[in-house]
Amino acid sequence: MDRNVNFLDRLVLFLEDNTGSMLTAKNISDFLKSQKVSISVNTVMNYLKFLSDSFFINKISSYDIIGKKIFEINEKYYFEDTGLRNAIGSD
């Protein structure tokens, strides 16, 4: 896997700014493509997984048992340490 430190920095800032919002890797990837930055959905998913596995962020999955909504992939991300989130947001 490629290491893209710039993308990781921007992803963390994005997550800080959108804490608690419904997010998908596809939405993030699509937005980046609209900004002329090519990052695949799989790459976004991998970076989110790495941040979650390192206990930097916590992924909360959305559950809705009505109809086909159970198959939708919408997640919310929260920082494990609000002090880190506040430090990142103080720039």
C-alpha positions as CSV (number, residue, x, y, z in Angstrom):
1,M,0.0,0.0,0.0
2,D,1.2,3.5,-0.8
3,R,2.0,5.8,2.1
4,N,0.4,9.2,1.6
5,V,1.2,11.3,4.7
6,N,-0.4,14.4,3.1
7,F,-3.7,12.5,2.6
8,L,-3.6,11.1,6.1
9,D,-3.1,14.6,7.6
10,R,-6.0,15.9,5.5
11,L,-8.2,13.0,6.4
12,V,-7.6,13.5,10.1
13,L,-8.5,17.2,9.7
14,F,-11.6,16.2,7.8
15,L,-12.6,13.8,10.5
16,E,-12.0,16.5,13.1
17,D,-14.3,18.9,11.3
18,N,-17.0,16.2,10.6
19,T,-16.9,14.3,13.9
20,G,-20.3,12.6,14.4
21,S,-21.4,13.1,10.8
22,M,-22.5,10.2,8.6
23,L,-19.6,9.4,6.3
24,T,-18.7,6.9,3.7
25,A,-15.4,6.2,2.1
26,K,-17.0,6.6,-1.3
27,N,-18.3,10.1,-0.4
28,I,-14.9,11.1,0.7
29,S,-13.3,9.6,-2.4
30,D,-15.9,11.3,-4.7
31,F,-15.3,14.7,-3.1
32,L,-11.6,14.4,-3.5
33,K,-12.0,13.5,-7.2
34,S,-14.1,16.6,-7.6
35,Q,-11.1,18.5,-6.2
36,K,-8.8,16.8,-8.8
37,V,-7.3,14.4,-6.2
38,S,-7.4,10.8,-7.1
39,I,-7.8,8.6,-4.0
40,S,-9.6,5.3,-4.4
41,V,-12.4,4.2,-2.1
42,N,-10.2,1.2,-1.0
43,T,-7.4,3.6,0.0
44,V,-9.8,5.8,2.0
45,M,-11.2,2.6,3.7
46,N,-7.7,1.4,4.5
47,Y,-6.7,4.7,6.1
48,L,-9.9,4.8,8.1
49,K,-9.3,1.2,9.3
50,F,-5.7,2.1,10.3
51,L,-6.9,5.1,12.3
52,S,-9.5,2.9,13.9
53,D,-7.2,0.0,14.6
54,S,-4.7,2.4,16.2
55,F,-7.5,3.6,18.6
56,F,-7.1,7.2,17.2
57,I,-10.7,7.2,16.0
58,N,-13.8,5.1,16.9
59,K,-16.1,3.9,14.1
60,I,-19.8,3.7,15.0
61,S,-21.9,1.8,12.4
62,S,-25.4,2.9,11.6
63,Y,-28.1,0.3,12.0
64,D,-31.5,0.6,10.5
65,I,-33.6,-2.6,10.2
66,I,-36.3,-1.0,8.1
67,G,-36.2,-2.4,4.5
68,K,-33.0,-2.3,2.6
69,K,-31.5,0.4,4.7
70,I,-29.8,-2.4,6.7
71,F,-27.4,-2.7,3.8
72,E,-26.4,0.9,3.6
73,I,-22.9,1.6,4.8
74,N,-23.0,4.8,6.8
75,E,-20.7,5.3,9.7
76,K,-19.9,8.0,12.2
77,Y,-16.4,8.5,13.4
78,Y,-15.4,10.0,16.8
79,F,-12.0,10.6,18.2
80,E,-11.0,8.3,21.0
81,D,-9.3,11.2,22.9
82,T,-11.2,14.5,22.7
83,G,-7.9,16.2,23.8
84,L,-6.3,15.1,20.6
85,R,-9.3,16.3,18.6
86,N,-9.2,19.7,20.3
87,A,-5.5,20.0,19.7
88,I,-5.9,19.2,16.0
89,G,-8.8,21.7,15.7
90,S,-6.9,24.5,17.4
91,D,-4.8,25.4,14.3
